[in-house]
Amino acid sequence: MNSQEIAVHIEHVYKNYTSGHSIVHALKDISLDIYKGELIMVVGPSGSGKTTLLSLVGGTLSFNSGEISVFDNPLHTMTEEELTLFRKDHIGFIFQQFHLIPTLTTAENVAIPLLIHQVPWEKALKKAEETLEHVHLFDKAPCLPKELSGGEQQRVAIARALVAEPRLIICDEPTSNLDATTGKKILEILRSIANGSKRSVIIVTHDARILDYADRIAEMDDGAIKEIHT
């Protein structure tokens, strides 16, 4: 990890929600730099603002004030259309639920993001198979999701997030539905992705079993970052 190369710059960000006649302060004065080649985890109790912060960095949620730049691109100045194009080109998402299409094979599921990039189908399938090999699932390329274990389905979801070669990977509770051994295998893959390719990986998690894989841990509570551990 090179601390001089900043991937995500967050400066004095506030996010409020309106609930009935009251205002909920979801994020309060968040400032954080995330580096290229880093795997950072965001932890804290439910309702502390973790997922909200993840959504802001991913450009899927707006914020009230402050600045967020991803690879020197200021998200707070982009239109919705520009944000959509930026996400397509630069950000991969991995969720707690795998969101695989049950009627498509493993390779076809992984190839889907490439179709959005207008890659021809045969070329997309070939790239999907290469990406599946990276997560040790090349032999499962012709299988349907129902033929895979939970850990294998999560690795397919990782491959789908990686296939278009995004520079930022955003993960929301990627191991919460997995046993300890499988969860650690998933983290080994994510760690190698970050440290080996200068991609940045942000993980929101409640899973204390995987914290040792983080380069840094940002601890949140009540909408604010309370402490950063290394």
LUMTOR-787639 format. One line per field, with one value per residue (C-alpha): residue in three letters; y, x, z. Coordinates in nm, 4 decimals. Each point is the difference from the previous one (the first is absolute). Layout:
<nodes>
rest: ALA, ...
Y: Y, ...
X: X, ...
Z: Z, ...
</nodes>
This chain:
<nodes>
rest: MET, ASN, SER, GLN, GLU, ILE, ALA, VAL, HIS, ILE, GLU, HIS, VAL, TYR, LYS, ASN, TYR, THR, SER, GLY, HIS, SER, ILE, VAL, HIS, ALA, LEU, LYS, ASP, ILE, SER, LEU, ASP, ILE, TYR, LYS, GLY, GLU, LEU, ILE, MET, VAL, VAL, GLY, PRO, SER, GLY, SER, GLY, LYS, THR, THR, LEU, LEU, SER, LEU, VAL, GLY, GLY, THR, LEU, SER, PHE, ASN, SER, GLY, GLU, ILE, SER, VAL, PHE, ASP, ASN, PRO, LEU, HIS, THR, MET, THR, GLU, GLU, GLU, LEU, THR, LEU, PHE, ARG, LYS, ASP, HIS, ILE, GLY, PHE, ILE, PHE, GLN, GLN, PHE, HIS, LEU, ILE, PRO, THR, LEU, THR, THR, ALA, GLU, ASN, VAL, ALA, ILE, PRO, LEU, LEU, ILE, HIS, GLN, VAL, PRO, TRP, GLU, LYS, ALA, LEU, LYS, LYS, ALA, GLU, GLU, THR, LEU, GLU, HIS, VAL, HIS, LEU, PHE, ASP, LYS, ALA, PRO, CYS, LEU, PRO, LYS, GLU, LEU, SER, GLY, GLY, GLU, GLN, GLN, ARG, VAL, ALA, ILE, ALA, ARG, ALA, LEU, VAL, ALA, GLU, PRO, ARG, LEU, ILE, ILE, CYS, ASP, GLU, PRO, THR, SER, ASN, LEU, ASP, ALA, THR, THR, GLY, LYS, LYS, ILE, LEU, GLU, ILE, LEU, ARG, SER, ILE, ALA, ASN, GLY, SER, LYS, ARG, SER, VAL, ILE, ILE, VAL, THR, HIS, ASP, ALA, ARG, ILE, LEU, ASP, TYR, ALA, ASP, ARG, ILE, ALA, GLU, MET, ASP, ASP, GLY, ALA, ILE, LYS, GLU, ILE, HIS, THR
Y: 0.0000, 0.3397, 0.2616, 0.2735, -0.1291, 0.0946, -0.1839, 0.1511, 0.3389, 0.0797, 0.3448, 0.1371, -0.1987, 0.0275, -0.2042, 0.0684, -0.1767, 0.1388, -0.2315, 0.1437, 0.3403, -0.0752, -0.0078, -0.3053, 0.0802, -0.3168, 0.1225, 0.2796, 0.1637, -0.3082, 0.0452, -0.2970, -0.0869, -0.3503, -0.1062, -0.1922, -0.3578, 0.0124, -0.2224, 0.2108, -0.1227, 0.2191, -0.1352, 0.1115, -0.0752, -0.0089, 0.3520, 0.1504, 0.1158, -0.2688, -0.0927, 0.3642, 0.0847, -0.2921, 0.1234, 0.3511, -0.1247, -0.2236, 0.2946, -0.1610, 0.2542, 0.3773, 0.1957, 0.3391, 0.1618, -0.0731, -0.1568, -0.3525, -0.0664, -0.3450, -0.0199, 0.3804, 0.0063, 0.2163, -0.1915, 0.3032, 0.1873, -0.2829, -0.0359, -0.3291, -0.1029, 0.0778, -0.1964, -0.3001, 0.0032, 0.0470, -0.2985, -0.2137, 0.0776, 0.0166, -0.1763, -0.3625, -0.0955, -0.3152, -0.0447, -0.2152, -0.1667, -0.1441, 0.1256, -0.2698, -0.0664, -0.3603, -0.0824, 0.1056, -0.2019, 0.1155, 0.1372, 0.1769, 0.1649, 0.1272, 0.1255, 0.2284, 0.3167, -0.0287, 0.0166, 0.3416, 0.0936, -0.1291, -0.2823, -0.2695, -0.3027, -0.2589, 0.2305, 0.0778, -0.3702, -0.0589, 0.2859, -0.1342, -0.3419, 0.1614, 0.1939, -0.3152, -0.1616, 0.2870, -0.0919, -0.3740, -0.0834, -0.0602, -0.3534, 0.1382, 0.2234, -0.2131, -0.0508, 0.1708, 0.1907, -0.2683, -0.2496, 0.2106, 0.0332, 0.3325, 0.0683, -0.0820, 0.2316, 0.2805, -0.0616, 0.0248, 0.3327, 0.1134, -0.1063, 0.1931, 0.3093, -0.0410, -0.0948, 0.3587, 0.0772, 0.2788, 0.1863, 0.0130, -0.3003, 0.0739, -0.2877, -0.0013, -0.2851, -0.2465, -0.2762, 0.0263, -0.2999, -0.2190, -0.2308, 0.1044, -0.2043, 0.1150, 0.3599, -0.0043, -0.1364, 0.2883, 0.2503, -0.1556, 0.0621, 0.3586, 0.0711, -0.1297, 0.2135, 0.3151, -0.0569, -0.1662, 0.2307, 0.3417, -0.0157, 0.1335, -0.2196, 0.1431, -0.2485, 0.0754, -0.2857, -0.1226, -0.3136, 0.0149, -0.3189, 0.1838, 0.3192, -0.1254, 0.0247, 0.3789, 0.2458, 0.2489, -0.0063, 0.3074, -0.0243, 0.1861, 0.0902, 0.2438, 0.1186, 0.0837, -0.1671, -0.0418, -0.1650, -0.1518, -0.3085, -0.1278
X: 0.0000, 0.1390, -0.1348, 0.0748, -0.2466, -0.3516, -0.2885, -0.2912, 0.0038, -0.2870, -0.0048, -0.2476, -0.2954, -0.3443, -0.3082, -0.3448, -0.3336, -0.3438, -0.2191, -0.3445, 0.0530, 0.3523, 0.3434, 0.2237, 0.3721, 0.1293, 0.3563, 0.1707, 0.3177, 0.1594, 0.3567, 0.2031, 0.2570, 0.0054, 0.3150, 0.0731, 0.0920, -0.1750, -0.2633, -0.1844, -0.2859, -0.2745, -0.1462, -0.2506, -0.3449, -0.3149, -0.1137, 0.3475, 0.0111, 0.2212, -0.2228, -0.0917, 0.3686, 0.0485, -0.2895, 0.1447, 0.3416, -0.1698, -0.1921, -0.3390, -0.1085, 0.0361, 0.1255, -0.0833, 0.3418, 0.3688, 0.2082, 0.0645, 0.2493, 0.0699, 0.3190, -0.0011, -0.3561, -0.2241, -0.3252, -0.1732, 0.0183, -0.1306, -0.3465, -0.1896, 0.0940, 0.3671, -0.0090, -0.1511, 0.2744, 0.2669, -0.1228, -0.0072, 0.3619, 0.1633, -0.1954, -0.0900, -0.2590, -0.0170, -0.3064, -0.1107, -0.2498, 0.1638, -0.2614, 0.0839, -0.2497, -0.1152, -0.0602, 0.3492, 0.3186, 0.2812, 0.1945, -0.3072, -0.0659, 0.3575, -0.0147, -0.3008, 0.1959, 0.1984, -0.3214, -0.0615, 0.3409, -0.1214, 0.2532, -0.1046, -0.1582, 0.2655, 0.2795, -0.1898, -0.0374, 0.3714, 0.0895, -0.2521, 0.1670, 0.3425, -0.1348, -0.1567, 0.3423, 0.1334, -0.2486, 0.0701, -0.3342, 0.0921, -0.1388, -0.3393, -0.0467, -0.2818, -0.1833, -0.3220, 0.0004, -0.2137, 0.2822, 0.2467, 0.0635, -0.0483, 0.3727, 0.0213, -0.2917, 0.1759, 0.3142, -0.2126, -0.1311, 0.3603, 0.0939, -0.2988, 0.1181, 0.3540, -0.0644, -0.0100, 0.3212, -0.1334, 0.2530, -0.2241, -0.1828, -0.2791, -0.1199, -0.3025, 0.0223, 0.1597, 0.0562, -0.3008, -0.1770, 0.3101, 0.1729, 0.3345, 0.2195, -0.1808, -0.0054, 0.3768, 0.0447, -0.2113, 0.2145, 0.3200, -0.1291, -0.1035, 0.3292, 0.1987, -0.2115, 0.0806, 0.3646, 0.0908, -0.1664, -0.0096, -0.3771, -0.1734, -0.2413, -0.2482, -0.1876, -0.2851, -0.0226, -0.1233, 0.2138, 0.2770, 0.1502, 0.1404, 0.1379, 0.3596, -0.0097, -0.0425, 0.2813, -0.2008, -0.3287, -0.2234, -0.2248, -0.3312, -0.2657, -0.2899, 0.0793, 0.3633, 0.3404, 0.1175, 0.3363, 0.2175, 0.2052, 0.2982
Z: 0.0000, -0.1001, 0.2393, -0.2516, -0.2581, 0.1038, -0.1641, 0.1952, 0.1713, 0.2377, 0.1602, 0.2562, -0.1356, 0.1584, -0.0892, 0.1459, -0.0436, 0.0681, 0.2085, 0.0551, 0.1588, 0.1219, -0.1612, 0.0396, -0.0153, -0.1669, -0.0543, 0.1897, -0.1274, -0.1556, -0.1255, -0.1233, -0.2652, -0.1491, -0.1802, -0.3170, 0.0778, 0.3365, 0.1568, 0.2574, 0.2173, 0.1452, 0.3226, 0.2613, 0.1404, -0.2123, -0.0800, 0.0371, -0.3639, -0.1548, -0.2929, -0.0581, -0.0335, -0.2383, -0.2143, -0.0185, -0.1125, -0.2563, -0.1386, 0.0611, 0.2635, 0.0145, 0.2993, 0.1468, 0.0258, -0.0267, -0.2753, -0.1260, -0.2777, -0.1442, -0.2073, -0.0125, -0.1350, 0.2232, 0.0487, 0.1523, -0.3336, -0.2206, -0.1481, 0.0452, -0.3527, 0.0625, 0.3265, -0.1777, -0.2635, 0.2661, 0.2016, -0.3133, -0.0806, 0.3422, 0.2784, 0.0675, 0.2626, 0.2153, 0.2198, 0.2924, -0.2338, -0.3101, -0.2522, -0.2542, -0.2787, 0.0568, -0.3669, -0.1120, 0.0354, 0.2234, -0.2975, -0.1369, 0.3369, 0.0135, -0.3600, 0.0566, 0.0922, -0.3222, -0.2023, 0.1551, -0.1422, -0.3398, -0.0088, -0.2528, 0.1681, -0.0905, 0.1102, 0.3210, 0.0788, -0.0573, 0.2354, 0.2542, -0.0066, 0.0498, 0.2979, 0.1465, -0.0166, 0.2136, 0.2763, -0.0478, -0.1635, -0.3636, 0.0179, 0.1143, -0.3070, -0.1507, 0.3320, 0.1054, 0.3326, 0.1673, -0.0604, 0.2019, 0.3718, 0.1757, -0.0035, -0.3695, -0.0752, 0.1873, -0.2057, -0.3150, 0.1287, 0.0549, -0.3523, -0.1367, 0.1897, -0.1376, -0.3610, -0.1317, 0.1935, 0.2255, 0.2138, 0.3075, 0.1515, 0.2493, 0.2186, 0.2315, 0.2546, -0.2472, 0.2575, 0.2312, -0.1591, -0.0107, 0.2453, 0.1471, -0.2349, -0.3138, 0.1213, 0.0426, -0.3526, -0.1317, 0.1905, -0.1311, -0.3528, 0.0772, 0.1747, -0.2980, -0.2342, 0.1958, 0.0779, -0.3280, -0.2514, 0.1692, 0.0153, 0.3080, 0.1960, 0.2523, 0.2174, 0.2384, 0.2478, 0.3357, -0.0381, 0.2613, -0.1447, -0.3024, 0.1553, -0.0123, -0.3799, 0.0062, -0.0625, 0.2058, 0.1913, 0.0225, 0.3058, -0.0288, 0.2538, -0.0076, -0.3528, 0.0627, -0.0326, 0.3578, -0.0586, -0.2731, 0.0883, -0.1962
</nodes>
